[in-house]
């Protein structure tokens, strides 16, 4: 099986992806899950940068780039 996931920050503006996995400190992972960002969630990169803005489930979520937290996604066609 080929792993096609890559870091969230590699998405370009307007690209959509599914969250594949989130790794990092449990409290940071739980915080993202509270915002609705978890494995299987569809996200769209609204604005790249630091912080980036994601659109998910009709909401926009602002995330800072954090080296201890890795959000891996799979691009949607």
Buried (B, 14 or more C-beta within 10 A) or exposed (E): EEEEBBEBBEBEEEBBBBBBBBEBEEEBBEBBEEBBBBEEBEBBBBEBEEEBBBBBEEEEBEBEEEEEBBBBBEEEE
